[in-house]
């Protein structure tokens, strides 16, 4: 049996938390930089994939309640994207790095709590298991083509977001070739 959308998103949240823990436990600036890059890569792809797959599904299946929830989610994502945009450019040796990292994770966990307590239970209640699994597959596939860095000024609603994401993603992927990442990004 495939994973549901709740499971796919929950697994991403755990991975992102693991990246944060690796940053906090890193023994030197290089290792911190690698895990900061990994966190950026995972979180940017995750956020945009949610906006392109899960949010439209919520709006379609839940009507005005879905629209209201996704508007709140997008506002929460914006705070995370703004924090991440600064963090992705900041050296871990910067005196403000740890403070900003903590703010990012606070904003992210606020969003995760909302998603876990509000969005996911309501959406899963409406979707059949096979629909949830199909949405999870779409979410995972979308992550392959999304930008890998935060772009808080980019649109955050389909179809503008789709077009901008497709235009930005190649540039991000080229930049990623010049960035250092952990040799083994498994947690």
RAFEN-V602465 format. One record per pair of residues at least 4 apart in sequence whose ideal C-beta (glycine too) atoms are under 6 Angstrom apart, sorted by the first residue. I is the first residue (numbers start at 1). J is the second residue. D is the distance in Angstrom with one decimal. If there is no record, write none. Layout:
I_J_D, I_J_D
This chain:
2_133_4.1, 3_7_3.9, 3_8_5.1, 3_136_5.2, 4_132_4.0, 4_133_6.0, 4_136_5.7, 5_132_5.0, 5_135_4.4, 5_136_4.6, 6_10_5.9, 6_120_4.4, 6_124_5.5, 8_136_4.0, 8_139_5.4, 12_46_4.7, 13_112_5.3, 15_42_5.9, 16_42_5.4, 16_43_5.4, 18_187_3.7, 19_35_5.6, 19_38_5.1, 19_39_3.9, 20_105_5.6, 22_35_4.2, 23_32_5.5, 23_35_4.5, 23_36_5.9, 26_31_3.8, 26_32_4.1, 26_35_6.0, 27_31_5.9, 29_92_5.2, 29_93_5.2, 32_92_3.7, 33_92_5.6, 34_180_5.1, 34_181_5.4, 34_182_4.6, 35_182_6.0, 37_179_5.0, 37_181_5.3, 38_181_5.6, 38_182_5.6, 38_185_5.3, 39_43_5.8, 40_44_5.9, 40_88_4.4, 41_148_4.8, 43_84_5.9, 44_147_5.8, 44_148_5.6, 44_149_5.4, 44_150_5.1, 45_143_4.4, 45_146_4.9, 47_77_5.2, 48_146_4.2, 48_165_5.8, 49_53_5.8, 49_139_5.2, 49_142_4.3, 49_143_4.6, 49_146_5.7, 50_54_4.8, 51_55_5.3, 51_156_5.6, 51_161_6.0, 52_142_5.3, 53_138_4.8, 53_139_4.6, 53_142_5.4, 55_70_4.2, 56_158_5.8, 57_61_5.9, 57_135_5.5, 58_62_5.2, 58_66_3.8, 58_69_6.0, 58_70_5.4, 58_123_5.5, 59_66_4.4, 59_67_5.2, 59_70_5.8, 61_126_4.8, 62_66_3.0, 69_119_5.6, 74_156_5.1, 76_111_3.9, 77_81_5.9, 79_107_4.5, 80_107_5.0, 80_108_5.3, 81_150_4.7, 81_152_4.0, 82_152_4.7, 83_103_5.6, 83_104_3.9, 83_107_5.8, 84_88_5.9, 84_150_3.9, 85_150_4.2, 85_152_5.0, 87_100_5.3, 87_104_5.8, 88_149_5.7, 88_150_5.9, 90_94_4.9, 90_97_5.4, 92_97_5.0, 96_100_5.6, 112_116_6.0, 113_117_5.9, 114_118_5.3, 115_119_4.6, 115_120_5.8, 116_120_5.9, 119_123_6.0, 120_124_5.8, 127_131_4.2, 127_132_4.5, 145_169_5.9, 146_165_5.3, 146_169_6.0, 147_151_5.9, 147_165_5.7, 147_168_4.5, 147_169_4.8, 147_172_4.6, 148_172_4.4, 148_176_5.6, 149_172_4.9, 151_168_5.9, 154_164_4.8, 155_160_3.7, 155_161_4.8, 155_164_5.6, 156_161_5.6, 157_161_5.8, 158_162_5.5, 161_165_5.8, 164_168_6.0, 165_169_5.9
